[in-house]
Amino acid sequence: MDIQTIVKNLHPLEVRVVRRYRRGEELTIEKIEAELGFKAGNGNQALSWLGGKGLVSELRREPSVSYELTELGRSWKEKGIPEERLLALVREKGALTLPEIAGALGIENKDIGSAFGSLSKIGLLAMDSAKRVALAAAADVAASLADPKHPAFRLSVLRALLSRSASAEGGLLDEAALSEAEKLAMAGVAKKRGAADAAFRIVERETVVYGFAAERDEVAAALEAAGITGDEIGTLTPEMLATGAWKGASFRAYNVEVPPTRLLVGRSNPYAKFLEDVKDKLVSLGFEEFDGSLVETEFWNSDALFMPQFHSARDIHDVYHVAQPNKAKSIEEPWLSRVAATHEDGGETGSRGWNYSFDREFTKRLILRSQGTVLSARQLPTAKIPGKYFGIARCFRYDRVDATHLSDFYQTEGIVLGEEVNLRTLLGFLEMFAIEVAGAKEVKYVPGYFPFTEPSVEVHIKHPVLGWFELGGSGIFRPEVTKALGIDVPVAAWGIGIDRMALMALGLNDLRELFSNDIENVRLRRAKDR
């Protein structure tokens, strides 16, 4: 790259460095930031950019060690070192037990024990026959603390280090500036990591020293000839226009052919937006939204839906069980008794039931809800007639994960109650979901079986890549479900895989793409949606 091209591409930060320093001078990030008044980080930018242009190169790296005061160290600085406080208390109060000392000083027993241990080793404290801590015979505390040859002098040195740390530049004590006695004192109270129990944290740094290349002189001369100082204005602000400060000022040259910076505007996640759109559509049709807990009982998840307790779907491989606590304290009455009677002999529903003894303890087991229909079951006892309700439920099932199956998925669950509700009503809503929400071109209805609906219908749609797959199940709730929960009118219900609808609506081929951590793909999908 020729000199004129280099000059044209220099940033003002680089210009100021080139003009201020001469070839042969050693440069560091800290030095140029301090002497040129750069903001933190500007020095690193300037030297990195100059290095990329071949104007500076790395000469060497200089490791250094510093010490930074920790929270514990600040406490010692304010209240005193534990050994100091222990000595002062014993000198004032006389012999005391270790628990008495810990209580008086507000220091943990283990720390008092450590302080006593170190002081007893150097002959300042001892323990008498009554297990009380007292001054050792002939111990001269004041003289020991002032004698550089006595081990206790370490406490005086440490006290001075604590005081110096407050006025040290950047709060760091440079190891190179410490005396041998100070280094020895610091070694016992400083740690690199996990320094919560140390007074100082060891900070290791590496200073990179740079030097100019020979081309620096030609570049500096070219800058001088062009009158470029590095102080040119890069941005014209409203304030400059209002005050007239722009008059007579020097401005940086701009290359209008340089591509603009990519603007990354904030956008909502496309799948989250799809869920909100589904909610908006249903609310606009007069539906009320319901919701519930992710953790449910077997009662509401299955028993209230007339699913027998020996049904294969209760197998541990189909639902996730909660380990602790594993059972609810109780189930709401009168629904427990009414549902139990329905299972055993049909109760008051006109059914013969399942003819087995209903287990009232089993029904308390806690699981992660495996279907959105649990929300409908909970809504029935308080539902208005006529009424329309929906929810978007996160469900969990042990399943093989592939393009159309997830073990953690969403369903849109809904019920419509009323004297005039029938299968035609249900098929109309299924068509709306398949065509208007999912955007499917081909739809078909297949007879299905669910313990809680009769008739039961599955809706299938055709994906351009994945082919036909089930969108969800639906049907008219059986009397064993509705009458046991206090409803005596027809109830149309559906549980649609909203994740699968999103596959069609967002043009995806794999359910896992809905939860991708590929941010570029998310931006692309959201931009197309707009």
LINMO-V541036 format. One record per run of one state. SS is the DSSP state (~ for helix, > for strand, _ for the rest). FROM is the first residue (numbers start at 1). LEN is the number of residues. If there is no record, write none. Layout:
BEGIN
SS FROM LEN
SS FROM LEN
END
This chain:
BEGIN
_ 1 2
~ 3 6
_ 9 3
~ 12 9
_ 21 5
> 26 2
_ 28 1
~ 29 8
_ 37 5
~ 42 11
_ 53 3
> 56 14
_ 70 1
~ 71 9
_ 80 2
~ 82 12
_ 94 2
> 96 1
_ 97 1
~ 98 8
_ 106 3
~ 109 13
_ 122 3
> 125 3
_ 128 5
> 133 3
_ 136 5
~ 141 6
_ 147 6
~ 153 15
_ 168 1
~ 169 3
> 172 3
~ 175 3
_ 178 2
~ 180 8
_ 188 2
> 190 2
_ 192 3
~ 195 3
_ 198 2
> 200 13
_ 213 3
~ 216 11
_ 227 6
> 233 1
_ 234 4
~ 238 6
_ 244 7
> 251 1
_ 252 18
~ 270 15
_ 285 3
> 288 2
_ 290 5
> 295 3
~ 298 4
_ 302 1
~ 303 3
_ 306 6
~ 312 3
_ 315 6
> 321 1
_ 322 5
> 327 1
_ 328 7
~ 335 11
_ 346 16
~ 362 3
> 365 4
_ 369 4
~ 373 8
_ 381 6
> 387 10
_ 397 5
> 402 1
_ 403 2
> 405 1
_ 406 2
> 408 10
_ 418 5
~ 423 15
_ 438 5
> 443 5
_ 448 2
> 450 1
_ 451 2
> 453 11
_ 464 3
> 467 11
_ 478 1
~ 479 7
_ 486 5
> 491 7
~ 498 8
_ 506 5
~ 511 5
_ 516 3
~ 519 11
_ 530 1
END
